[in-house]
């Protein structure tokens, strides 16, 4: 289920995005990018509609999906 990011309290959204960008295995290329910059980039993607917050009922987890991932998941 897609959760409108605008309805998530700001502090919770910040924590969610920060957790997302600092997950093990997240690769942003050869150049290191500051966590704050990554958070800003993901928030910009949410605002543009290029990403969305998704709640999975089965696992009761929340994640961020790109538009392409949403299409692949049929959301």
Backbone bond lengths (Angstrom), bond angles and torsions (degrees), N, CA, C in turn:
res aa  C-N    CA-C-N  psi(-1)  N-CA   C-N-CA  omega(-1)  CA-C   N-CA-C  phi
1 X - - - 1.435 - - 1.539 108.05 -
2 X 1.316 116.31 130.62 1.458 120.85 177.76 1.526 108.80 -80.62
3 X 1.322 115.19 131.30 1.461 122.03 179.52 1.529 107.70 -106.59
4 X 1.320 118.83 122.25 1.473 119.61 178.18 1.533 109.81 -58.91
5 X 1.336 115.85 121.51 1.468 119.67 -176.89 1.521 111.53 -62.23
6 X 1.331 117.00 -26.68 1.461 121.30 -179.10 1.529 111.91 -67.47
7 X 1.335 116.83 -21.23 1.463 121.10 -178.30 1.526 112.92 -90.91
8 X 1.322 116.79 -2.79 1.465 121.51 179.50 1.526 107.70 -90.67
9 X 1.334 118.13 129.79 1.473 119.52 177.96 1.539 110.80 -53.37
10 X 1.330 115.98 141.88 1.472 121.67 -173.29 1.528 112.81 -52.89
11 X 1.321 117.92 -45.76 1.469 120.50 -178.32 1.528 110.60 -64.97
12 X 1.321 117.11 -39.01 1.459 121.26 178.54 1.523 110.60 -66.04
13 X 1.326 116.38 -43.39 1.463 120.98 178.52 1.517 110.30 -62.14
14 X 1.327 117.13 -44.43 1.474 120.63 178.13 1.525 110.84 -58.63
15 X 1.335 116.62 -44.45 1.466 120.70 179.19 1.526 111.43 -64.23
16 X 1.326 116.87 -41.61 1.453 121.45 179.17 1.528 110.62 -61.92
17 X 1.325 116.33 -47.32 1.464 119.90 -179.53 1.520 110.37 -65.02
18 X 1.323 117.50 -43.03 1.464 120.26 -179.79 1.531 110.67 -61.75
19 X 1.327 116.92 -42.59 1.467 119.90 177.25 1.521 110.02 -61.76
20 X 1.310 117.00 -40.84 1.462 122.03 -179.40 1.525 111.29 -62.08
21 X 1.327 117.46 -46.15 1.473 120.01 -175.27 1.531 113.03 -78.43
22 X 1.326 117.76 -12.71 1.462 119.60 179.91 1.529 112.81 -107.39
23 X 1.317 117.51 8.11 1.472 120.66 178.59 1.514 110.26 -60.97
24 X 1.322 114.84 147.19 1.470 120.10 173.84 1.516 108.86 -60.82
25 X 1.310 115.63 139.31 1.449 120.23 177.40 1.513 113.98 89.46
26 X 1.321 118.06 -6.07 1.456 120.16 176.90 1.515 108.18 -75.46
27 X 1.336 117.22 123.20 1.459 121.69 -175.39 1.520 109.22 -120.07
28 X 1.310 115.21 125.13 1.464 120.03 179.95 1.517 111.94 -112.70
29 X 1.337 117.66 17.98 1.454 120.15 176.85 1.518 112.25 101.95
30 X 1.313 114.73 -167.56 1.458 121.55 -174.76 1.521 113.27 -72.39
31 X 1.306 117.47 -31.85 1.459 121.87 -175.40 1.521 110.64 -93.08
32 X 1.326 116.21 132.79 1.471 121.54 178.47 1.532 109.22 -73.30
33 X 1.320 115.44 135.13 1.471 121.34 178.76 1.522 107.45 -119.91
34 X 1.311 117.23 135.64 1.467 122.16 -179.67 1.524 110.18 -61.09
35 X 1.331 115.81 145.37 1.460 121.03 179.68 1.522 111.47 -56.68
36 X 1.329 117.33 -42.14 1.471 120.70 -179.92 1.528 110.88 -60.02
37 X 1.319 117.14 -37.64 1.461 121.28 178.88 1.522 110.22 -68.19
38 X 1.331 116.40 -41.64 1.462 120.32 177.98 1.530 110.78 -61.87
39 X 1.335 116.32 -41.96 1.471 121.01 178.66 1.528 109.47 -60.99
40 X 1.314 117.59 -45.10 1.472 121.60 178.63 1.528 110.76 -60.76
41 X 1.330 116.66 -40.60 1.464 120.59 -179.12 1.532 110.95 -65.22
42 X 1.325 117.07 -42.80 1.468 120.20 179.72 1.527 110.36 -67.60
43 X 1.327 117.73 -40.95 1.464 120.31 177.21 1.533 110.14 -60.83
44 X 1.316 117.13 -40.00 1.467 120.47 177.52 1.527 110.67 -63.67
45 X 1.335 117.10 -38.28 1.473 120.16 177.15 1.522 110.75 -64.16
46 X 1.328 117.01 -40.75 1.461 120.13 177.17 1.523 110.60 -62.14
47 X 1.318 116.88 -45.13 1.463 121.26 -178.80 1.525 112.09 -63.23
48 X 1.344 117.02 -35.12 1.470 121.42 179.93 1.528 112.66 -80.81
49 X 1.317 116.52 -13.10 1.457 119.80 -176.10 1.519 113.06 86.00
50 X 1.329 117.29 12.00 1.462 121.87 178.49 1.521 112.03 -83.97
51 X 1.322 116.99 -7.19 1.467 123.45 177.67 1.523 107.75 -149.03
52 X 1.324 115.30 162.79 1.468 119.89 179.84 1.523 109.50 -148.16
53 X 1.325 115.03 154.69 1.460 121.94 174.86 1.526 106.57 -88.92
54 X 1.344 115.65 130.39 1.462 121.26 -176.49 1.519 109.62 -124.99
55 X 1.335 116.11 131.21 1.458 122.17 174.15 1.514 107.97 -103.98
56 X 1.338 116.06 128.89 1.459 122.18 178.44 1.526 108.46 -100.67
57 X 1.333 116.45 111.41 1.473 121.78 -179.04 1.526 112.07 -60.26
58 X 1.321 116.91 -39.02 1.469 121.05 -175.31 1.528 111.97 -64.76
59 X 1.337 116.18 -42.88 1.467 119.99 -177.48 1.521 112.59 -101.52
60 X 1.333 115.90 -7.18 1.467 122.03 -177.14 1.527 111.46 54.01
61 X 1.350 115.05 44.13 1.456 121.37 178.28 1.519 109.91 -121.17
62 X 1.317 114.95 158.84 1.452 122.31 178.58 1.516 107.74 -120.22
63 X 1.321 116.70 138.36 1.456 120.76 177.03 1.518 109.06 -145.47
64 X 1.313 114.40 176.03 1.462 121.17 177.33 1.521 107.07 -115.44
65 X 1.329 115.82 129.77 1.457 122.02 -179.40 1.522 108.77 -117.80
66 X 1.326 116.35 145.21 1.457 121.24 171.58 1.516 108.54 -76.50
67 X 1.292 116.83 166.05 1.468 121.65 178.33 1.524 110.10 -57.53
68 X 1.339 116.81 -41.10 1.470 121.49 179.43 1.534 110.90 -64.39
69 X 1.321 117.25 -43.71 1.466 120.60 178.02 1.523 111.13 -62.00
70 X 1.329 116.84 -37.37 1.461 120.91 177.81 1.530 110.67 -62.82
71 X 1.338 116.26 -43.55 1.462 120.16 178.55 1.527 110.80 -62.29
72 X 1.343 115.75 -44.32 1.471 120.38 -179.63 1.526 111.03 -63.07
73 X 1.332 117.08 -33.83 1.463 121.40 -179.44 1.528 111.91 -84.59
74 X 1.322 116.82 -4.87 1.457 120.90 179.79 1.521 113.12 74.35
75 X 1.328 116.72 26.88 1.480 120.69 -179.46 1.514 111.02 -99.39
